[in-house]
Amino acid sequence: MTYEMNKENRKKLPLISVIIPAYNTEKYLAECIDSVLNQTYKNFEVICIDDGSTDGTLKILEQYALKDKQIKVISQQNQGLSITRNIGLDLAKGKYIYFLDSDDMIIPETFEEIIPIMEKYNLDSFHFDIKVFFDTKKCEDKYSNWNPTKQTSFSYVQEGAELFRSFLECKGIWVMAGSQINKKDFLIKNNLLWYPKIIHEDELFTVIALLCAKRTYHINKQYYLYRKRDNSITTSEMTFHNIYSYLTIYIQLMNYVVMHPINKIVEEAVVKRLETMKNYWFTKWWELSSEEKSKITSLSPLESHIFKTLVDESIGEKLIDINSLISLMKSDKYYGCYLYTSGNITQKIYDSLIEHRLEDKLLGFVDGRKEKWGKNFLGKSVVSYDSCKTDFNVLFIIGLSFLAPKNLLESGVNEYVIVTDLNG
């Protein structure tokens, strides 16, 4: 059944506020907005917020607003996705809230099929599946193994914590903002805002929202059309800001569980999610450039402590600065060391060892591509990581580089440190 757009019917239908933050998405914006305007359910408002775009995004939004009174356009200096979503939530007049990214779409019957169920069962939130489509063949080849449809519909009313656990037991949880509709009163009552100044913010918002919700529902229909494209947040090259964001999410989820006790089974599910998240960003950490890794010094003392603790738990490593390294090498704990690093970092660590008369303790340099450097470098031998001494009295010094310590561990190395601050 299609909802007719007459005044009598419209008054009977709850208003849904569609919040669309937009930043430099002129190429995709029309498809996104049209997918909302083409909804068979017509009682909605569209709040489009241009977040300081430098392309034609704002112009496109203004043109749509002139043609349709349901569209409201806000323009602001760039503040990031989270703050922009929060601004939209504050402006929203609807009973229900839907956050849609400006490069994605929804199918025409989305609201018509979902809103009546939310009304019937007085739901806090409604979750649904996504269909991935690709902007380029290159993107499709890279992410061809994505299979976003869950095998099961959890199409009955249950607490969000149980739905969260069910998601993890199935095929995981789709945390995208566009895969859920929430009641506004529920969001406001639980102070469910988007955490500012981070990316991957959906990871935090969706999990906590589920843990707060008393009445949730899920259908495994693909209402949400999720675009995979080059140069988006999820496909761009990893930076330290990605790692910082995941660390923040990890800390905030831990804080929530501590402050809001949940049953043991759900708590185990949260821990499983935290472990998956930690393993992911820990792996990505080793893919960062030396310049990006050096930004670890920008962490607060507490963040730094937690980060180092998590790293220690993962592979037993120790992060130290150059002064601590020198003190360690002056002690009797190690009779020698190898440098496993690259570029200027190698030179700085080497110079510090020479400056403190520790040249005799430097046994050589380790590199997986020995042929690149030859047999000697700076007067010391160059060896592969699988052919050097690995006893407990030899220390491997790893600089901020692309090289992960996994190769060392697999070769039987027992003792190593990672120098995170070359300035002491």
N, C-alpha and C positions, 0 to 999 in steps of 0.2 A: 504494500500500500504506500502511495506517495502522499506526503503531507501537503495539503493545499495551503497557499499563502494568502488566506483571508484573515481579517481581523479577529473573527470569532475563534477560529482554530488556533491562531497564533497566541492568543491570551491563555489558552489551555496548555500550551507546550512550555516546558522549562527552557529558559535561555541558556545557551552554551557559549562561553567566551573562548574564541580561538586566538591564541597569542602566537604571533609569528615574529620573532627577532630576525633581522636581516642585516647582513654585512657582506657587501661586495658579491651579491648573488644575482646580478642582473640577468645572467644567462638562464637561470632556472626559475626566477620569481613568478613569472606569469603562469607557468604550469602549476606551481604550488597554490597560488591564490585561486586560480580557476578550479582546482580540485575541491576547494572549500565552497566556492560560489555554486558549484554544480551539485552540492549535496541535495538529496531528496528531502531531507529534513531542513526546514528553512528558518527556524527561529534561532539564529546565531548572530553574534557580533564578531568582527574580525579586528583585532588590535595589532597593527603592524608597526614595529619599532625599528627605524633605521639607526643602526648603532655606529654612526660615523663613517658610512661607506664612502669610498673615493671613486666609485664607478657610477653607473646610472641607476642604481637601486632606488634611491629616494624619488627620482623623477617617475619611475614606474609605479611606485606606491601612490604617489600623488595623483597620477592619472587614473588609477583604479578607484581612489577615494572620490574623485569627481563623478565617476559613473555609478557608484553604489554607496548609498548612505549607511549600509551595514559595516563599512570599512572605516576605521579610524587610524590615522597615521601620526606617529610621534617621531620626531627627529632629535637626536642627541649626539654628543661627543662620544667617542668609543669608550665603552665601559665593560665590555665583555659579555658573554652569553648569559652568565648567571644573574648578574645585576639587571640586565635587560629583561630577562624572564620575570624577575621579582617586580620590576616596574609594571610590566604587563598585568601581573596578578593583582597588584594594588589598584589598577585602573579597571579591572574586569567587573562587570555587573552581573555576569551569568551565575546560575546555580551550579553549573559544571564548568570545569576548566580543561582545555586541551592545548598543549604546547606542540606546535608544529614547526620543524626546521624549514627554512626558506628554500631549500633545495630538494625537499621531499614532497610527497603527495599522499592523499587518502582516496580510497575508492568512493563512488557516489553514495552508496547506501550506509556508510559508516555510522553517522549519527542516528539515522532512522532505525537502525537495528539495535544500537547500543543504548541509547537514552531510555527507551521504554523499559528495558531490563533494569537499568539503574533505578528508575522510578518504582518499578514493581517491587524490588527487593530492598529499596532504601540503601543502596550501596555507597560505600566510601570511595571505592575505586573499581575500575573495570579494566582488565588487561587483555590484550589480544596480540596476535602474531604479526610478523612483518614479511614482506616480500622484497628481497634485494634485487635491484636492477643496476646495471653498470653503465657508466657514462662513456667508457671507451673499451675497446677490445683488450687493451693492455690491462686495464683494471679487472676485467672479467677473467682473464687468464690467471691473474694473481690471486683472486679471491673466489675461484670457481668451486672451491670445496665448501663454501657456506651453504648451510641447510637450515634456514631459520624457522621452519614450521615444526612445532612440537607434535609428537605423535598422539598426545592426549589433550582433550579439553577438560578443564577443571570447572565445568559449567554448573556449579552449585555454590551456594553462599558459604563462605568459610572465613576465618580470621586471616589477615594478611600474612601473619607469621607462618601459618600452615601452608598457604599458597606459595610463599617463598621457599619453604622446604620442599614442596612438591615440584617446583620448578627445577631445583637443583637435582632432585632424584630423577627427573625426566632428562632433558637435554641442556640444562642450564637455564639461565634467566636472561631475558632480553630487557635491558635496563633503559633503552632509549626512551626519551620523553614522549616521543610520538607513538609509543606502543601502549598508552594508558590514558584514561580519562578519569579525573578526580573531582569529587565534590568540593566546591570552594570552602564551605564551612569546615570540612574535614581538614583541609590544608591550613586554614587560619587557626583553628582550635589547637592543632599540634605544632604550630609555628614551623610548618614545613616550607622553608624557603630554599632557594638554590645557593649553595656555598660560593662566595665570590672569589674572583682572582685565581681560579683553577680551571683546568680542562678535565674532561672525563667526569664532569660533575654529575652526570646521570647515574654513575655507579653509586654515589652517595645518596642522592635524593631518592631514587627508586627503592633501594633496600630499606632505608629508614621509613619511607612512606608505607611500605608493606608491613614492616614491624609494628607500625602505629595503627594500621587499619583494622577495624573490627568486622567489617563486612566487605568482602571482595568477591570477585567473579572473574572467570577467564574463559575465553573461547579461542580455539586455535584457528580462527579464520584470519587471513592476511588482509586486514583493513589498511595497514600502513605500508606505503611504498617507499622503501629506504634506498636512496641513491648512493652507490659507491662511486666516488670520483677521485681523480688525482687532486692533490693539494688541499684536501680537506683535513680536519683535525685527526681523523682516524687513519688517513693514508699518508700524511706528511712525515718527513724524516723525524725520528725521535729526538727530543731535546731534553735538557735537564728539567725544563718546566713540566714535561710529562711525568718524569720521575717524582718531582716535588708534589705534583697533583695527586699521584697515587699514594704517596706517603701521607699527605693530608687526609685523603679519604680513609686510609687505613687507621689513622689516629682517631678521626671523628667517629668511625664505626665502633672502634674499641670503646671510646668514651660513652657512646650511646648504650652499648650493651652493659657497661658497668653501672650507668645511672638508671637504666630501665631493665631490671632483671626479667629474663624470659625463661621458659622451661628448657630443660636440659637438651631435649632433642632439637629444638630450634636453635639453641645456642651452638650446638655442634654444627648445624648447617651454616651459621654465620662464620664460625671458625673455618669451615671448609672454604667458604667464599673468600675470606681474608687470606688464607693460604694460597689459593689460586691466584689472587691478585698480587700477592707478594712475589710468587714465583715468576709471574709475568714481567713485572717491572724490574725484578732483579736481573732477569735475562736481558732485558732491554738496556739496562745500565751499562752492560759490557759492550754494547753497540755504539755508545756515545763517543763523540770525538773527545780528544784531550781537553779542548777548550770548554766543552759542555760539562765534562766531569769536574773541572776545576771550580764550577759554580757551587759545589757542595759546601764551600766555605760560607755561602750566604744563608745557610740554615741557622735557625735559632739554636741555642744550646740544647734545649729539649728535643727539637727535631733531629739535631745531629746525633744526640745520644740514642734516640730510637732507631734512626737509620743505621747507625753502626751496630747496634744490637741485632737488628734484623739481618744485616749482612753477616755478622758473626755466626748467627744461627744457621744461615744458609750454607756456608762453606768453611767456617772456622777461620776466617781471615781477620786481620787486625788493620784498621786504618790509622795511620800515624802521620805526623808532620815531619819535616826534615830534621828539626832539632831532636825529636824523640828518636829518629833513626840513628843519628850520630851517637847519641847516648847509648843506645842499644849496641851499636858496633864497638863502642869503647869498652863495653863490659866483657866479661870472660865467657858469656853465654855462647857466643859463636866464634869459631876460629876463622871463618871466611864467609864470603857472600857472593852471589851472582846478581847482576843487574838484568832484569827482564822488562825492558821498556823501549822507548823509541824517541828519535828526534831531539829537540832541545831539552826535554825532560831528562834524557840520558846524560846529557852534558852537565846539567845543573846538579844532578845527584853525584855524578862522578867528580865534579869540581869540589863539592862539599866534602867528599871522602878524602880527596887529596889535601884540601885545606886543613883538615883535622888529622893529617898524617895516618890515614887508614888505608893507604894504597896497597899495602901488603895483604890486607884482608880481602881485597877484591880479587876473586879467583878468575873472573871473566864475565863475558856478556852472553846472555841466552837469547836465541832467536830461532823461530820456526823456519826461517828462510835463510839458513846459514850461507848459502851461495851468494846472497845479495851483498853481504858484508865482507866475505872472505874469511880467512882464518884468524885475522887479528883486527882489533879496533882499539884505538887509543892505547896501543901497546899491550893489550890484554887479549887472551884467546876468545874466540867466538864459538860457542857450542850450541847444539840443538838441545831442547829441553828434555829429550829422552836419553841423553848421553852424558849428563853431568851428575855430580855427587848429590845424593838425596838423603844424607843422614841428618839427625836432629841438630847437629852442630854447624850446619850450613844454612844460611838465611838467604832466601830469594826475595829480592827487592823489586816490587812491581810499581812502575810509575803510572801516571794517568795516561793510558793509551787505549787503543782499540783492543788490545790483547787481553782476553779473559784468562783467569787462573785455572780454568777447567783442564787445559792441556797439562799444566804442571801437576795437578792432583792426580790425573790419570797416569802420570809418569812416576808416581810414588813420592812426590815432594812432600815433606812433612812441615817445614817451617817457612813461612813467608809473610811479608807485610806489604801493604799498599800505601804509598806515599800520597797523601791527599792535599798537602799544603807545602809548597816548595819554599815558602817564605818564613816558615817556622811559626 
